[in-house]
């Protein structure tokens, strides 16, 4: 929710933040693993974060996510073939808006 809807960010390592699932993984293997974050935005009423995060995407959002997921596949391929640093430099560019 900290990334705008449809934004992709590759990270080489980091904390779990408030993500309980990642917290458990980090207890087992540490923080030194790459993760691809997909932004879902934060357009939800106050106190409705859980329902928003765990809810379904709207039809419009689902359509908008198709090219995002295609780019995610490109990022994963680049990560496997070129490594995290090159891939982050190529794909984690800030938008000029």
HELIX and SHEET records of a PDB file:
HELIX    1   1 UNK A   20  UNK A   29  1                                  10    
HELIX    2   2 UNK A   49  UNK A   54  1                                   6    
HELIX    3   3 UNK A   59  UNK A   82  1                                  24    
HELIX    4   4 UNK A   84  UNK A   91  1                                   8    
SHEET    1   A 2 UNK A   8  UNK A  11  0                                        
SHEET    2   A 2 UNK A  35  UNK A  38 -1                                        
END                                                                             
